[in-house]
Amino acid sequence: DNIRRIQAKIITEGANGPTSPEAEAIFTERGGIIIPDMYANAGGVTVSYFEWLKNLSHVSFGRINRRFEETASLNLVNMVEGITGVALTPMQRSTIVKGASELELVNSGLEDTMIRSYHEIREIFVQTPKIETLRIAAFVGAINKIAVSYKNLGIWP
């Protein structure tokens, strides 16, 4: 009911709280963009998936490669210090050498997933003139992924 009073150019929907089709039509006709709830709230599902993967392997994220990355970074810092003759402060050294924590790795994976997902949705939206909203583009992208999966499994067509 209040869509005509909203001055924002972008609306991000809440979890399972999409705008009504009528409100979406009014808002998009004005040039507004609605970030659909299915995308905006995918972070929790994504991180739950990461947690499931971690539980399957019984190994925390970063456990296998953290020390390797720290050693490689330390070797690089030592080389740069040797070539330049300039020693880093202990704080600079630890900032560069420190391997990523599990939280940093999860956040990085979440950020990458959300960015890639948005670009996929946006590409479908921009390249398909009949698709009028990001919501429809997100549905098309999801259905396409399911179709590819079914095809690869030999289930369809």
Secondary structure, DSSP 8 states (H G I E B T S, - for coil): --GGG---SEEE-BTTB---HHHHHHHHHTT-EEE-HHHHTHHHHHHHHHHHHHHHHT--TTTTTHHHHHHHHHHHHHHHHHHH-----HHHHHHHH----HHHHHHHHHHHHHHHHHHHHHHHHHH-TT--SHHHHHHHHHHHHHHHHHHHHT---
